[in-house]
Amino acid sequence: GAVVSQHPSRVICKSGTSVKIECRSLDFQATTMFWYRQFPKKSLMLMATSNEGSKATYEQGVEKDKFLINHASLTLSTLTVTSAHPEDSSFYICSASREVSYEQYFGPGTRLTVT
Amino acid sequence: AQKITQTQPGMFVQEKEAVTLDCTYDTSDPSYGLFWYKQPSSGEMIFLIYQGSYDQQNATEGRYSLNFQKARKSANLVISASQLGDSAMYFCAMREGPSGAGSYQLTFGKGTKLSVIP
């Protein structure tokens, strides 16, 4: 149990376009989902925390209008990178947590390349 | 100050030998949890082991054990009998706040790249 999927696994887009990444908990209800960004050979940096049905809480320095997060249901959260630029190229990883649980279950990640 | 410090950017270990990956942490919260994750080149984060701040015994999961020294604020990961498939990045992470009271953020260290030599 506790499987989290991400779609797409890889995406290449042109500068100025928007890209949507989906994060789904397949076999449990995720009250909280987290979005991380990871640069090559670097650690995971938390971007935002989203709770189902409420607005996401963004970390300092993360642009809310650029990285739109929607947690519409207990099994789905989406991250939309708007007006993408080459510097947005990165590995984006989501994780999901059950209510009353210390453990986060990670998705396999999405590699975004903006040309 | 960094909350999680992993001082070893890279480590090498001979196959079948044991290896210790260092992790120190900084928190003033009496309730916290410490995690270790493995990230192979494919990118997925694989949960390895968890230690709660009030746990009396060191956590163990198969070949993984956590050497928890609370007074020194260290939570080193010990991998016994290393295998070639253990080659990966290893991240130490911390959750501040009690478990069972909701979902909390994780703060990650910079990671240690482990290479297992045949």
gemmi code that builds the backbone of each chain (N, CA, C; Angstrom):
import gemmi

chains = {
    "A": [
        ("GLY", (0.818, -1.206, 0.000), (0.000, 0.000, 0.000), (0.847, 1.248, 0.000)),
        ("ALA", (0.204, 2.406, 0.014), (0.854, 3.706, 0.059), (1.683, 3.985, -1.182)),
        ("VAL", (1.035, 3.918, -2.319), (1.712, 4.186, -3.579), (1.309, 5.568, -4.078)),
        ("VAL", (2.308, 6.312, -4.510), (2.087, 7.647, -5.056), (2.624, 7.680, -6.484)),
        ("SER", (1.814, 8.166, -7.388), (2.259, 8.261, -8.781), (2.373, 9.713, -9.194)),
        ("GLN", (3.207, 9.959, -10.185), (3.340, 11.280, -10.767), (3.256, 11.149, -12.277)),
        ("HIS", (2.646, 12.153, -12.872), (2.524, 12.149, -14.328), (2.653, 13.572, -14.846)),
        ("PRO", (3.467, 13.830, -15.857), (4.303, 12.847, -16.558), (5.603, 12.586, -15.795)),
        ("SER", (6.356, 11.592, -16.217), (7.651, 11.341, -15.598), (8.712, 12.262, -16.189)),
        ("ARG", (8.528, 12.590, -17.454), (9.441, 13.529, -18.101), (8.631, 14.448, -19.005)),
        ("VAL", (9.015, 15.689, -19.060), (8.344, 16.617, -19.963), (9.338, 17.662, -20.448)),
        ("ILE", (9.254, 17.940, -21.731), (10.055, 19.010, -22.336), (9.076, 20.032, -22.887)),
        ("CYS", (9.278, 21.276, -22.545), (8.380, 22.310, -23.051), (9.186, 23.522, -23.468)),
        ("LYS", (8.536, 24.378, -24.210), (9.198, 25.599, -24.688), (8.985, 26.732, -23.703)),
        ("SER", (9.927, 27.660, -23.698), (9.810, 28.827, -22.827), (8.504, 29.542, -23.082)),
        ("GLY", (7.873, 29.962, -21.991), (6.634, 30.707, -22.111), (5.384, 29.861, -22.003)),
        ("THR", (5.536, 28.562, -22.131), (4.360, 27.692, -22.019), (4.185, 27.254, -20.571)),
        ("SER", (3.031, 26.669, -20.293), (2.734, 26.168, -18.944), (2.714, 24.649, -18.948)),
        ("VAL", (3.107, 24.095, -17.836), (3.175, 22.635, -17.700), (2.482, 22.221, -16.418)),
        ("LYS", (1.653, 21.188, -16.523), (0.957, 20.684, -15.340), (1.504, 19.316, -14.961)),
        ("ILE", (1.813, 19.153, -13.686), (2.298, 17.878, -13.164), (1.271, 17.361, -12.155)),
        ("GLU", (0.905, 16.107, -12.300), (-0.080, 15.506, -11.401), (0.582, 14.590, -10.386)),
        ("CYS", (0.047, 14.612, -9.201), (0.500, 13.726, -8.129), (-0.726, 13.029, -7.564)),
        ("ARG", (-0.718, 11.708, -7.600), (-1.874, 10.944, -7.129), (-1.480, 9.915, -6.081)),
        ("SER", (-2.274, 9.839, -5.028), (-2.140, 8.739, -4.078), (-3.088, 7.648, -4.555)),
        ("LEU", (-2.537, 6.476, -4.849), (-3.318, 5.445, -5.534), (-4.150, 4.577, -4.612)),
        ("ASP", (-3.712, 4.396, -3.403), (-4.408, 3.441, -2.539), (-4.652, 3.980, -1.137)),
        ("PHE", (-4.587, 5.292, -0.996), (-4.910, 5.878, 0.299), (-5.349, 7.322, 0.091)),
        ("GLN", (-5.973, 7.862, 1.094), (-6.404, 9.253, 1.026), (-5.338, 10.140, 1.653)),
        ("ALA", (-4.884, 11.079, 0.878), (-3.794, 11.954, 1.315), (-4.354, 13.295, 1.745)),
        ("THR", (-4.366, 13.525, 3.046), (-4.868, 14.803, 3.523), (-3.879, 15.931, 3.217)),
        ("THR", (-2.621, 15.583, 3.138), (-1.592, 16.581, 2.859), (-0.664, 16.082, 1.774)),
        ("MET", (-0.348, 16.979, 0.850), (0.639, 16.662, -0.173), (1.707, 17.746, -0.176)),
        ("PHE", (2.916, 17.340, -0.461), (4.060, 18.238, -0.467), (4.696, 18.238, -1.854)),
        ("TRP", (5.158, 19.403, -2.260), (5.878, 19.510, -3.530), (7.308, 19.950, -3.259)),
        ("TYR", (8.244, 19.200, -3.834), (9.659, 19.487, -3.678), (10.282, 19.742, -5.053)),
        ("ARG", (11.384, 20.449, -4.997), (12.179, 20.668, -6.200), (13.600, 20.217, -5.887)),
        ("GLN", (14.212, 19.566, -6.844), (15.570, 19.074, -6.634), (16.431, 19.404, -7.847)),
        ("PHE", (17.483, 20.191, -7.622), (18.452, 20.472, -8.673), (19.461, 19.333, -8.724)),
        ("PRO", (20.150, 19.190, -9.867), (21.094, 18.070, -10.013), (22.106, 18.005, -8.872)),
        ("LYS", (22.220, 16.852, -8.295), (23.184, 16.575, -7.232), (22.952, 17.446, -6.002)),
        ("LYS", (21.739, 17.877, -5.810), (21.399, 18.691, -4.653), (20.288, 18.020, -3.851)),
        ("SER", (19.990, 18.641, -2.726), (18.962, 18.084, -1.858), (17.573, 18.489, -2.321)),
        ("LEU", (16.571, 17.924, -1.666), (15.189, 18.299, -1.953), (14.859, 19.588, -1.215)),
        ("MET", (14.259, 20.519, -1.945), (13.842, 21.770, -1.342), (12.319, 21.817, -1.352)),
        ("LEU", (11.726, 21.974, -0.194), (10.277, 22.036, -0.120), (9.787, 23.324, -0.770)),
        ("MET", (8.824, 23.175, -1.676), (8.251, 24.343, -2.335), (6.970, 24.782, -1.623)),
        ("ALA", (6.113, 23.790, -1.364), (4.807, 24.129, -0.796), (4.162, 22.907, -0.181)),
        ("THR", (3.250, 23.196, 0.718), (2.456, 22.162, 1.380), (1.004, 22.418, 1.038)),
        ("SER", (0.309, 21.393, 0.596), (-1.100, 21.600, 0.263), (-1.989, 20.626, 1.012)),
        ("ASN", (-3.049, 21.163, 1.538), (-4.062, 20.362, 2.205), (-5.315, 20.362, 1.351)),
        ("GLU", (-5.974, 19.230, 1.307), (-7.150, 19.067, 0.466), (-8.203, 20.123, 0.782)),
        ("GLY", (-8.611, 20.809, -0.259), (-9.683, 21.783, -0.115), (-9.266, 23.155, 0.368)),
        ("SER", (-7.994, 23.362, 0.605), (-7.557, 24.681, 1.055), (-6.353, 25.147, 0.239)),
        ("LYS", (-6.022, 26.406, 0.409), (-4.905, 26.964, -0.370), (-3.580, 26.382, 0.119)),
        ("ALA", (-2.655, 26.284, -0.814), (-1.342, 25.759, -0.468), (-0.550, 26.791, 0.336)),
        ("THR", (0.324, 26.284, 1.169), (1.250, 27.128, 1.922), (2.607, 27.047, 1.253)),
        ("TYR", (3.075, 28.184, 0.769), (4.323, 28.213, 0.008), (5.498, 28.554, 0.913)),
        ("GLU", (6.645, 27.984, 0.604), (7.854, 28.315, 1.324), (8.375, 29.672, 0.856)),
        ("GLN", (9.168, 30.263, 1.707), (9.725, 31.570, 1.382), (10.539, 31.494, 0.101)),
        ("GLY", (10.318, 32.451, -0.772), (11.069, 32.511, -2.017), (10.414, 31.785, -3.174)),
        ("VAL", (9.348, 31.047, -2.919), (8.652, 30.336, -3.989), (7.500, 31.202, -4.482)),
        ("GLU", (7.473, 31.484, -5.783), (6.458, 32.376, -6.332), (5.122, 31.644, -6.484)),
        ("LYS", (4.143, 32.137, -5.782), (2.817, 31.512, -5.814), (2.197, 31.583, -7.196)),
        ("ASP", (2.412, 32.705, -7.885), (1.756, 32.883, -9.180), (2.436, 32.076, -10.269)),
        ("LYS", (3.644, 31.663, -10.004), (4.371, 30.905, -11.003), (4.143, 29.398, -10.813)),
        ("PHE", (4.099, 28.993, -9.586), (3.917, 27.570, -9.273), (2.540, 27.411, -8.618)),
        ("LEU", (1.568, 27.118, -9.460), (0.192, 27.011, -8.983), (-0.074, 25.593, -8.490)),
        ("ILE", (-0.558, 25.499, -7.274), (-0.818, 24.188, -6.689), (-2.301, 24.079, -6.363)),
        ("ASN", (-2.866, 22.971, -6.790), (-4.270, 22.688, -6.528), (-4.403, 21.301, -5.921)),
        ("HIS", (-5.094, 21.222, -4.804), (-5.297, 19.927, -4.123), (-6.798, 19.703, -4.068)),
        ("ALA", (-7.320, 19.293, -5.218), (-8.772, 19.273, -5.396), (-9.462, 18.114, -4.700)),
        ("SER", (-8.732, 17.036, -4.483), (-9.364, 15.878, -3.848), (-8.347, 15.209, -2.933)),
        ("LEU", (-8.800, 14.207, -2.222), (-7.914, 13.514, -1.284), (-6.925, 12.591, -1.965)),
        ("THR", (-7.003, 12.509, -3.291), (-6.062, 11.638, -3.987), (-5.302, 12.348, -5.097)),
        ("LEU", (-5.529, 13.632, -5.274), (-4.903, 14.323, -6.402), (-4.468, 15.731, -6.033)),
        ("SER", (-3.213, 16.036, -6.357), (-2.711, 17.395, -6.277), (-1.993, 17.686, -7.582)),
        ("THR", (-2.113, 18.918, -8.055), (-1.428, 19.285, -9.292), (-0.537, 20.498, -9.063)),
        ("LEU", (0.588, 20.492, -9.753), (1.523, 21.618, -9.761), (1.593, 22.111, -11.195)),
        ("THR", (1.258, 23.374, -11.399), (1.353, 23.963, -12.733), (2.451, 25.002, -12.736)),
        ("VAL", (3.432, 24.794, -13.585), (4.505, 25.768, -13.765), (4.069, 26.688, -14.896)),
        ("THR", (3.784, 27.921, -14.565), (3.262, 28.850, -15.563), (4.392, 29.638, -16.201)),
        ("SER", (4.212, 29.950, -17.482), (5.200, 30.724, -18.227), (6.617, 30.219, -17.911)),
        ("ALA", (6.834, 28.978, -18.235), (8.089, 28.326, -17.852), (9.296, 28.973, -18.520)),
        ("HIS", (10.396, 28.987, -17.781), (11.677, 29.482, -18.283), (12.727, 28.388, -18.105)),
        ("PRO", (13.829, 28.481, -18.835), (14.865, 27.444, -18.688), (15.315, 27.232, -17.244)),
        ("GLU", (15.306, 28.285, -16.443), (15.748, 28.130, -15.039), (14.744, 27.333, -14.200)),
        ("ASP", (13.558, 27.079, -14.748), (12.586, 26.225, -14.049), (12.870, 24.752, -14.289)),
        ("SER", (13.796, 24.471, -15.178), (14.163, 23.074, -15.439), (14.683, 22.454, -14.151)),
        ("SER", (14.110, 21.326, -13.796), (14.457, 20.722, -12.512), (13.737, 19.386, -12.380)),
        ("PHE", (13.993, 18.722, -11.275), (13.298, 17.479, -10.930), (12.284, 17.839, -9.850)),
        ("TYR", (11.014, 17.585, -10.126), (9.960, 17.933, -9.180), (9.403, 16.646, -8.580)),
        ("ILE", (9.363, 16.600, -7.268), (8.905, 15.401, -6.569), (7.761, 15.770, -5.630)),
        ("CYS", (6.732, 14.962, -5.637), (5.652, 15.174, -4.682), (5.686, 14.069, -3.631)),
        ("SER", (5.092, 14.354, -2.506), (4.898, 13.317, -1.501), (3.516, 13.496, -0.903)),
        ("ALA", (3.002, 12.435, -0.346), (1.658, 12.459, 0.222), (1.679, 11.840, 1.603)),
        ("SER", (0.829, 12.376, 2.439), (0.793, 11.904, 3.821), (-0.640, 11.625, 4.224)),
        ("ARG", (-0.814, 10.521, 4.944), (-2.137, 10.213, 5.484), (-2.392, 11.109, 6.683)),
        ("GLU", (-3.633, 11.236, 7.040), (-3.965, 11.929, 8.276), (-3.368, 11.139, 9.440)),
        ("VAL", (-2.852, 11.866, 10.414), (-2.284, 11.245, 11.606), (-1.205, 10.225, 11.245)),
        ("SER", (-0.249, 10.660, 10.498), (0.846, 9.771, 10.119), (2.123, 10.579, 10.016)),
        ("TYR", (3.214, 9.981, 10.451), (4.472, 10.702, 10.336), (5.139, 10.495, 8.996)),
        ("GLU", (4.684, 9.517, 8.249), (5.424, 9.144, 7.055), (4.901, 9.843, 5.807)),
        ("GLN", (5.840, 10.274, 4.977), (5.503, 10.808, 3.663), (5.858, 9.759, 2.632)),
        ("TYR", (4.955, 9.569, 1.698), (5.181, 8.608, 0.613), (5.473, 9.410, -0.649)),
        ("PHE", (6.604, 9.118, -1.254), (7.067, 9.944, -2.365), (6.646, 9.378, -3.717)),
        ("GLY", (6.362, 10.281, -4.620), (6.156, 9.907, -6.006), (7.495, 9.702, -6.685)),
        ("PRO", (7.476, 9.182, -7.907), (8.730, 8.882, -8.615), (9.405, 10.099, -9.215)),
        ("GLY", (8.747, 11.254, -9.171), (9.368, 12.475, -9.682), (9.044, 12.763, -11.132)),
        ("THR", (9.158, 14.030, -11.487), (8.952, 14.501, -12.858), (10.133, 15.363, -13.249)),
        ("ARG", (10.763, 14.985, -14.344), (11.900, 15.788, -14.815), (11.402, 16.769, -15.868)),
        ("LEU", (11.497, 18.039, -15.533), (11.043, 19.101, -16.436), (12.242, 19.756, -17.104)),
        ("THR", (12.185, 19.840, -18.412), (13.209, 20.557, -19.174), (12.513, 21.632, -19.992)),
        ("VAL", (12.948, 22.860, -19.791), (12.376, 23.985, -20.527), (13.414, 24.473, -21.528)),
        ("THR", (13.048, 24.481, -22.793), (14.016, 24.849, -23.839), (13.804, 26.282, -24.318)),
    ],
    "B": [
        ("ALA", (21.344, 28.384, 11.065), (22.056, 27.115, 11.170), (21.276, 26.039, 10.429)),
        ("GLN", (22.016, 25.140, 9.821), (21.380, 24.044, 9.113), (20.706, 23.120, 10.112)),
        ("LYS", (19.541, 22.647, 9.748), (18.827, 21.750, 10.643), (19.330, 20.321, 10.506)),
        ("ILE", (19.720, 19.961, 9.307), (20.243, 18.619, 9.058), (21.595, 18.762, 8.381)),
        ("THR", (22.599, 18.132, 8.922), (23.945, 18.203, 8.363), (24.448, 16.816, 8.022)),
        ("GLN", (24.792, 16.648, 6.775), (25.441, 15.417, 6.326), (26.806, 15.846, 5.809)),
        ("THR", (27.836, 15.482, 6.517), (29.170, 16.008, 6.236), (29.930, 15.234, 5.166)),
        ("GLN", (29.407, 14.103, 4.747), (30.103, 13.254, 3.775), (29.439, 13.392, 2.399)),
        ("PRO", (30.016, 14.160, 1.497), (29.412, 14.274, 0.167), (29.432, 12.935, -0.569)),
        ("GLY", (30.506, 12.170, -0.346), (30.622, 10.888, -1.020), (31.325, 9.871, -0.136)),
        ("MET", (30.912, 8.617, -0.283), (31.533, 7.532, 0.484), (31.718, 6.327, -0.435)),
        ("PHE", (32.799, 5.594, -0.181), (33.026, 4.353, -0.901), (33.054, 3.212, 0.118)),
        ("VAL", (32.510, 2.083, -0.268), (32.548, 0.914, 0.615), (32.717, -0.332, -0.243)),
        ("GLN", (33.468, -1.263, 0.289), (33.659, -2.529, -0.406), (32.398, -3.372, -0.241)),
        ("GLU", (32.047, -4.066, -1.288), (30.895, -4.971, -1.222), (31.049, -5.917, -0.035)),
        ("LYS", (29.933, -6.153, 0.659), (29.836, -7.038, 1.834), (30.349, -6.405, 3.121)),
        ("GLU", (30.935, -5.208, 3.019), (31.368, -4.523, 4.229), (30.239, -3.652, 4.763)),
        ("ALA", (30.373, -3.205, 6.006), (29.415, -2.281, 6.601), (29.881, -0.841, 6.377)),
        ("VAL", (28.925, 0.070, 6.343), (29.267, 1.480, 6.163), (28.337, 2.327, 7.029)),
        ("THR", (28.883, 3.427, 7.535), (28.101, 4.360, 8.355), (28.015, 5.705, 7.657)),
        ("LEU", (26.798, 6.181, 7.486), (26.575, 7.501, 6.893), (26.150, 8.442, 8.014)),
        ("ASP", (26.850, 9.565, 8.103), (26.648, 10.476, 9.227), (25.504, 11.456, 9.006)),
        ("CYS", (24.840, 11.774, 10.111), (23.782, 12.776, 10.092), (23.689, 13.416, 11.465)),
        ("THR", (23.806, 14.732, 11.518), (23.539, 15.437, 12.761), (22.394, 16.399, 12.516)),
        ("TYR", (21.681, 16.715, 13.584), (20.492, 17.546, 13.428), (20.453, 18.619, 14.508)),
        ("ASP", (19.635, 19.595, 14.267), (19.513, 20.714, 15.193), (18.040, 21.069, 15.346)),
        ("THR", (17.527, 20.941, 16.548), (16.149, 21.319, 16.824), (15.991, 21.608, 18.303)),
        ("SER", (15.061, 22.483, 18.616), (14.745, 22.760, 20.022), (13.410, 22.116, 20.403)),
        ("ASP", (12.770, 21.487, 19.429), (11.493, 20.819, 19.690), (11.773, 19.482, 20.370)),
        ("PRO", (11.118, 19.178, 21.495), (11.374, 17.893, 22.162), (10.814, 16.698, 21.387)),
        ("SER", (9.845, 16.965, 20.519), (9.257, 15.891, 19.713), (9.689, 16.052, 18.272)),
        ("TYR", (10.330, 15.055, 17.764), (10.770, 15.107, 16.370), (10.992, 13.692, 15.869)),
        ("GLY", (11.125, 13.579, 14.580), (11.377, 12.281, 13.963), (12.493, 12.401, 12.945)),
        ("LEU", (13.243, 11.358, 12.826), (14.375, 11.345, 11.901), (14.182, 10.222, 10.888)),
        ("PHE", (14.452, 10.527, 9.648), (14.236, 9.595, 8.549), (15.507, 9.459, 7.725)),
        ("TRP", (15.626, 8.309, 7.101), (16.639, 8.130, 6.067), (15.941, 7.643, 4.799)),
        ("TYR", (16.330, 8.284, 3.690), (15.806, 7.906, 2.385), (16.964, 7.578, 1.456)),
        ("LYS", (16.687, 6.667, 0.542), (17.641, 6.305, -0.508), (17.095, 6.814, -1.832)),
        ("GLN", (17.955, 7.444, -2.620), (17.539, 7.914, -3.941), (18.486, 7.358, -5.003)),
        ("PRO", (18.069, 6.314, -5.699), (18.910, 5.796, -6.782), (18.884, 6.756, -7.966)),
        ("SER", (19.635, 6.434, -8.991), (19.755, 7.337, -10.141), (18.409, 7.555, -10.837)),
        ("SER", (17.469, 6.673, -10.643), (16.134, 6.836, -11.247), (15.367, 8.004, -10.627)),
        ("GLY", (15.760, 8.431, -9.448), (15.155, 9.613, -8.843), (14.136, 9.368, -7.751)),
        ("GLU", (13.576, 8.179, -7.681), (12.566, 7.946, -6.655), (13.175, 7.982, -5.260)),
        ("MET", (12.406, 8.444, -4.303), (12.841, 8.489, -2.914), (12.299, 7.249, -2.208)),
        ("ILE", (13.195, 6.449, -1.678), (12.814, 5.203, -1.035), (13.031, 5.333, 0.462)),
        ("PHE", (11.950, 5.178, 1.224), (12.040, 5.263, 2.676), (12.791, 4.048, 3.213)),
        ("LEU", (13.740, 4.312, 4.110), (14.542, 3.230, 4.665), (14.215, 2.958, 6.126)),
        ("ILE", (14.223, 4.029, 6.941), (14.150, 3.799, 8.371), (13.724, 5.072, 9.073)),
        ("TYR", (13.067, 4.912, 10.219), (12.560, 6.042, 10.994), (12.921, 5.881, 12.473)),
        ("GLN", (13.248, 7.021, 13.090), (13.518, 7.032, 14.535), (12.778, 8.192, 15.165)),
        ("GLY", (11.943, 7.923, 16.139), (11.260, 8.980, 16.864), (12.107, 9.450, 18.029)),
        ("SER", (11.935, 10.704, 18.411), (12.797, 11.268, 19.452), (12.599, 10.589, 20.803)),
        ("TYR", (11.445, 9.983, 21.021), (11.192, 9.334, 22.305), (11.404, 7.822, 22.267)),
        ("ASP", (11.793, 7.344, 21.093), (12.037, 5.898, 20.997), (13.245, 5.527, 21.845)),
        ("GLN", (13.073, 4.493, 22.649), (14.150, 4.090, 23.567), (15.233, 3.281, 22.857)),
        ("GLN", (14.821, 2.553, 21.855), (15.788, 1.700, 21.169), (16.095, 2.240, 19.778)),
        ("ASN", (17.279, 1.922, 19.308), (17.655, 2.293, 17.949), (16.813, 1.513, 16.952)),
        ("ALA", (16.382, 2.209, 15.909), (15.558, 1.555, 14.892), (16.410, 0.628, 14.031)),
        ("THR", (15.795, -0.469, 13.623), (16.451, -1.397, 12.689), (15.425, -1.853, 11.666)),
        ("GLU", (15.899, -1.988, 10.421), (15.062, -2.502, 9.340), (15.951, -3.325, 8.425)),
        ("GLY", (15.969, -4.619, 8.655), (16.797, -5.484, 7.817), (18.270, -5.120, 7.954)),
        ("ARG", (18.901, -4.763, 6.825), (20.327, -4.424, 6.855), (20.580, -2.992, 7.304)),
        ("TYR", (19.510, -2.245, 7.534), (19.660, -0.851, 7.944), (19.441, -0.721, 9.447)),
        ("SER", (20.271, 0.047, 10.083), (20.061, 0.383, 11.483), (20.431, 1.843, 11.684)),
        ("LEU", (19.804, 2.435, 12.654), (20.028, 3.848, 12.916), (20.712, 3.967, 14.271)),
        ("ASN", (21.870, 4.553, 14.288), (22.622, 4.775, 15.528), (22.218, 6.141, 16.072)),
        ("PHE", (21.231, 6.115, 16.971), (20.629, 7.345, 17.483), (21.315, 7.743, 18.782)),
        ("GLN", (21.997, 8.877, 18.762), (22.638, 9.399, 19.959), (22.034, 10.764, 20.228)),
        ("LYS", (21.022, 10.748, 21.094), (20.199, 11.940, 21.300), (20.982, 13.104, 21.870)),
        ("ALA", (21.843, 12.835, 22.832), (22.598, 13.910, 23.474), (23.539, 14.585, 22.478)),
        ("ARG", (24.034, 13.834, 21.537), (24.932, 14.377, 20.532), (24.175, 14.853, 19.294)),
        ("LYS", (22.870, 14.637, 19.279), (22.021, 15.012, 18.154), (22.556, 14.412, 16.857)),
        ("SER", (22.784, 13.123, 16.936), (23.219, 12.444, 15.721), (22.335, 11.238, 15.451)),
        ("ALA", (22.188, 10.928, 14.182), (21.323, 9.820, 13.748), (21.975, 9.170, 12.540)),
        ("ASN", (23.042, 8.480, 12.785), (23.806, 7.886, 11.687), (23.148, 6.612, 11.175)),
        ("LEU", (23.203, 6.430, 9.878), (22.664, 5.223, 9.239), (23.787, 4.218, 9.056)),
        ("VAL", (23.549, 3.007, 9.493), (24.505, 1.927, 9.302), (23.905, 0.917, 8.327)),
        ("ILE", (24.640, 0.662, 7.270), (24.230, -0.359, 6.306), (25.193, -1.524, 6.454)),
        ("SER", (24.667, -2.676, 6.783), (25.533, -3.845, 6.948), (25.575, -4.640, 5.641)),
        ("ALA", (26.649, -5.364, 5.450), (26.775, -6.251, 4.286), (26.375, -5.546, 2.993)),
        ("SER", (27.104, -4.486, 2.652), (26.761, -3.666, 1.488), (26.639, -4.493, 0.214)),
        ("GLN", (25.683, -4.076, -0.603), (25.451, -4.725, -1.891), (25.622, -3.689, -2.999)),
        ("LEU", (25.902, -4.156, -4.212), (26.088, -3.233, -5.328), (24.858, -2.352, -5.531)),
        ("GLY", (23.694, -2.910, -5.248), (22.458, -2.144, -5.398), (22.264, -1.057, -4.363)),
        ("ASP", (23.152, -1.005, -3.397), (23.074, 0.058, -2.388), (23.669, 1.358, -2.897)),
        ("SER", (24.353, 1.317, -4.022), (24.937, 2.543, -4.571), (23.826, 3.518, -4.924)),
        ("ALA", (23.846, 4.680, -4.298), (22.768, 5.659, -4.454), (23.104, 6.882, -3.613)),
        ("MET", (22.226, 7.896, -3.701), (22.289, 9.026, -2.777), (21.458, 8.671, -1.554)),
        ("TYR", (21.936, 9.076, -0.401), (21.220, 8.835, 0.841), (20.970, 10.167, 1.542)),
        ("PHE", (19.709, 10.378, 1.890), (19.329, 11.630, 2.528), (18.802, 11.375, 3.933)),
        ("CYS", (19.266, 12.182, 4.849), (18.741, 12.210, 6.202), (17.711, 13.345, 6.258)),
        ("ALA", (16.621, 13.133, 6.967), (15.582, 14.162, 7.037), (14.976, 14.197, 8.432)),
        ("MET", (14.411, 15.338, 8.774), (13.823, 15.501, 10.103), (12.435, 16.107, 10.017)),
        ("ARG", (11.552, 15.611, 10.861), (10.237, 16.181, 11.046), (10.218, 16.760, 12.459)),
        ("GLU", (9.843, 18.008, 12.611), (9.753, 18.610, 13.934), (8.305, 18.646, 14.368)),
        ("GLY", (8.039, 18.166, 15.562), (6.668, 18.086, 16.049), (6.301, 16.632, 16.277)),
        ("PRO", (5.283, 16.390, 17.086), (4.930, 15.011, 17.435), (4.238, 14.291, 16.293)),
        ("SER", (4.477, 12.992, 16.190), (3.752, 12.188, 15.216), (2.338, 11.995, 15.737)),
        ("GLY", (1.421, 11.707, 14.854), (0.052, 11.469, 15.258), (-0.748, 12.735, 15.449)),
        ("ALA", (-0.156, 13.862, 15.144), (-0.880, 15.124, 15.324), (-1.040, 15.851, 14.005)),
        ("GLY", (-0.881, 15.136, 12.938), (-1.024, 15.783, 11.634), (0.219, 15.586, 10.802)),
        ("SER", (0.212, 16.167, 9.647), (1.329, 16.000, 8.731), (2.293, 17.174, 8.849)),
        ("TYR", (3.548, 16.883, 8.886), (4.547, 17.922, 9.052), (5.547, 17.880, 7.906)),
        ("GLN", (6.197, 19.010, 7.735), (7.205, 19.118, 6.698), (8.430, 18.309, 7.083)),
        ("LEU", (9.152, 17.901, 6.078), (10.450, 17.277, 6.268), (11.529, 18.246, 5.818)),
        ("THR", (12.597, 18.307, 6.593), (13.779, 19.075, 6.193), (14.866, 18.071, 5.861)),
        ("PHE", (15.442, 18.206, 4.686), (16.423, 17.240, 4.203), (17.849, 17.767, 4.341)),
        ("GLY", (18.771, 16.844, 4.559), (20.179, 17.169, 4.458), (20.604, 17.187, 3.010)),
        ("LYS", (21.890, 17.486, 2.767), (22.384, 17.618, 1.406), (22.681, 16.280, 0.746)),
        ("GLY", (22.701, 15.243, 1.547), (22.859, 13.916, 0.977), (24.292, 13.426, 0.952)),
        ("THR", (24.415, 12.114, 0.900), (25.718, 11.450, 0.758), (25.609, 10.462, -0.391)),
        ("LYS", (26.538, 10.543, -1.303), (26.538, 9.605, -2.416), (27.379, 8.391, -2.032)),
        ("LEU", (26.731, 7.251, -1.952), (27.414, 6.014, -1.589), (27.718, 5.208, -2.840)),
        ("SER", (28.956, 4.793, -2.946), (29.353, 3.932, -4.059), (29.884, 2.627, -3.484)),
        ("VAL", (29.293, 1.524, -3.897), (29.715, 0.213, -3.436), (30.637, -0.397, -4.482)),
        ("ILE", (31.817, -0.770, -4.048), (32.843, -1.283, -4.969), (32.830, -2.808, -4.942)),
        ("PRO", (32.780, -3.426, -6.123), (32.771, -4.904, -6.136), (34.119, -5.491, -5.704)),
    ],
}
model = gemmi.Model(1)
for chain_id, residues in chains.items():
    chain = gemmi.Chain(chain_id)
    for i, (resn, *xyz) in enumerate(residues, 1):
        res = gemmi.Residue()
        res.name, res.seqid = resn, gemmi.SeqId(i, " ")
        for name, pos in zip(("N", "CA", "C"), xyz):
            atom = gemmi.Atom()
            atom.name, atom.element = name, gemmi.Element(name[0])
            atom.pos, atom.b_iso = gemmi.Position(*pos), 0.0
            res.add_atom(atom)
        chain.add_residue(res)
    model.add_chain(chain)
structure = gemmi.Structure()
structure.add_model(model)
structure.setup_entities()
